[in-house]
Amino acid sequence: MIQAPAQQIPGVYHRRIGDIVVSAISDGYLDGSMEVLRGISVEEGTKMLADVFRPARRTSVNTFAIFSAGRVAVIDAGSGTYMGPTAGWQIRNLRAAGIDPAAIDTVLLTHMHPDHSAGLADRETGARFFPNAELVAHENEPRHWLDDAAMARATEREKLLYFQCAREQIAPYRDRTRLITGGEVFPGVTAVPAPGHTPGHTMYLIQSGGESLLVWGDITHVPDIQIPRPEVTIAFDTDPAGAIASRRRVLDMAATEKFLVAGMHLHFPAFSRIARRGDGYALVSESWVHQF
Ligand SMILES: [Zn+2]
């Protein structure tokens, strides 16, 4: 009796950038409503997705492992148990890729939102999922999420899912956190601030042997809408005007310089380029690299 496959293979994909190997590690996906988009109607946004055969707003949640100079880092820690059963798969997929979380010496955060930093530590026990890792984040992230006055101004949902979650998740790394403002943060990896979505939202530029990859974090949340229409924002932006400015700057740079980009919410495995198209841009996913 032939058994057909019943499960997808693990969400892991490798790509070489010069001497550095970058592995896209899926954390899963999130299904979200269109109501959270700003600067576009639900009807128009739904039509834009339908036009490219996306029945709904299904968002990939991606993380990346970086092998450089004999060390391994991850960019972001995924969702842990905060975002429901369709996300929080990073550790499982790291193991499927043969990567022991205890071998990871650096966790680079793009920002402190639950789909990026809620997978740092066990919610019940506080045990670090990356027991030997140093935590690296832009200094404006904890400054904002630890600010009681900012928390007091937030909605109940934001208080719990953003401020409280960030506080819980970074606490176990208190004695091993390195706050940065930019510059080289891991061999071949440079932090590039792109504030707006959050105050310390940071991209990571990976460069080696004349090749480069920009892991742009949350420059877009709904790529099929925000790449053609960069002025569309999402309710989770702390500074929507700043988010638009960062998105326009990065899309312009990527289209001009034609470098490879990857993002936490680009369709897995996320490696893509940006082309100019009319007043906006188009996402061009890279085809499968057979030999990395
Ligand atoms: Zn996100």
Residues whose N, C-alpha, C, O or C-beta is under 5 A from the ligand:
A	BS01	ZN	D115 D218
